[in-house]
Amino acid sequence: MTVGILGAGAFGTALAISIASGGTTVRLWGRSADDMAEQARQRRNARHLPDAAYPETLHPTADIAEALRCEVLLLAVPMQRLRQVLEGLDAATHLPLVACCKGIELSTGLGPVQLISALTPNPTAILTGPSFAQDIAKGLPTALTLACADQPVGTALQHKLSTPNIRLYYTSDTLGAELGGALKNVMAIACGAAIGAGLGDSARAALLTRGFAEMQRMAHQMGARPETLAGLSGLGDLALTCTSELSRNFRLGLTLGRGESFDTGVTVEGAATARATLEQANTHGIDMPITQTVVRLLDGTNLHKAMDDLLSRPLKEE
């Protein structure tokens, strides 16, 4: 089997290393010809995962036609660039496409599976769950969700993409998997802001828990299954992302809480997702106060003012 991966960032590279480590041929595509040539020469991604050597069956390339010569295509590009990549895949209409990004498209409110399905006739799935690229690249054990509405396609992908260190669990609930992976990034920004402002671990625990309630409310309103949000792609990913500085979304929150500037060159999916989520919540009448607070913080509202407003909401039953 040959697997193509579009996107040579940290996560796409880590998946490529893990899949290739079992002897599968992997073609890893990146936009920069110079960068991919350097990866081929050094046999590693010096920018994102400098300590992880490439297996012999991993082939970096800047030629997208070469990457499309595969049986399964993984899309590990940022959510806000996914549309642009999909529009260049006319030659890949027969391939199963697996989204490996988390978020909601700001201009349309679509998740990755919804966007792929709107633009292509391909069988579509999403790979999501609690994972850091560094752990996957090191061969550390990781469990993820593989969601696909077509069960025969989904179970086939589950077996093809499982590796010695990545255990995949199948679900047909693509919407729940999309929402879990997207919304947890918003809550991670909130938790990071609380820690950055010195509000303590108790405040973080409260935000994590009430943030999960927000995620469930939106998922229920949109038609996802509650058990999906309680699994790896929801609660599992939420717990990881809200408690570690390896999360870019958590780190963004830390800088907001500390009143510092954040590196604008780092992709943080939760920022755009927060705005898209709040727009959908307002449209559907879903109460999402933490998401609203995150958007206010991103727009420059003083953190202590935003937190005071959040804590002064009317008391209610859990």
C-alpha positions, 0 to 999 in steps of 0.5 A: 500500500502507498499513502499520500500525505498533503501537508509537511507540518508537524502532524503530517510529518509525524503521521508519515513517520509512523505509517512508514515505520511499518514498511508502508510507502508514504509520499509526504508533500509540502509546498516548498521545493527547497524545503522538501529537497532538504528533508529528502537530503537530511531524512528528517523535518528539521523545522518541525521534528528535528529529532525524528529520522525518516524511515526508508519508505518515507519519500518527501516531495514537492510534486503533488502529482507524485503524492497523488500516486497512492491508495489513500490520501491524508490531508494534513493542511490547516483547516483554513487552507483546506479548500485551496488544496481540495480545489487542486485535486481533480486527479484524485477523484478516486481516492479515499480522502482522510482529513487530518485537520481540526477546525471550522472554515471561517467563511462557511462554517463547514467542518473538514468532512463537510467541506470535502464532501461539498467539493469532491465525490471522494469517499471521505473520513476524518482522523482526529483525537488526543495526539501531539506530533512529537509523541507520534513521531517518537513511536509513543502509544496514541489512540485516535478516532477514524470517522467515516459515514461509509462503514465498509470504507471506514473499517478498511481505512481503520485497518490500513492506517493503524500502526504499531503506535497508533490505535484507531477506533472507528465511528460513523459519526463524522459530525461528532468527530469534527465538532469535538476536534474543533471545539476543544481548541476553543476551550484550550485557549480559554484554559490557557488564558486562565493559567496565564492570568494566574487564576489557578488550576481550579479555574482551569478545571471549571473552564474545561468542564463547562467548556465540555458542556458547551461542546455537548450542547452544540453537538446535540443541536447540530445532530451529532451523537453524545457518545462521540463527544464523550470519546477520544475525539471530544473529551479525550482531545479536550483533556490533552489540549487544555493541560499541556503547553505543547498545544498551540491553542493553549499557548495562545491562551497563555499569552492572552492571559499574560498580556504578551504577544503571540508568534503570528507565524504559528497556525492556531486553528482555535482562533478562527474556529472560535469566531465561526463557532460563535456565529453558528451558536448565535444563528442556532440559539445555542448558549456558549459563554466560554466561546463568546469570552474567547472571541472577546479576548481575541478582539482585545477585551481585558481578560479580568473584565471578560472573566468577571462577566463570565463569572457574574452570569446568573446561577443555574443548575448543572 
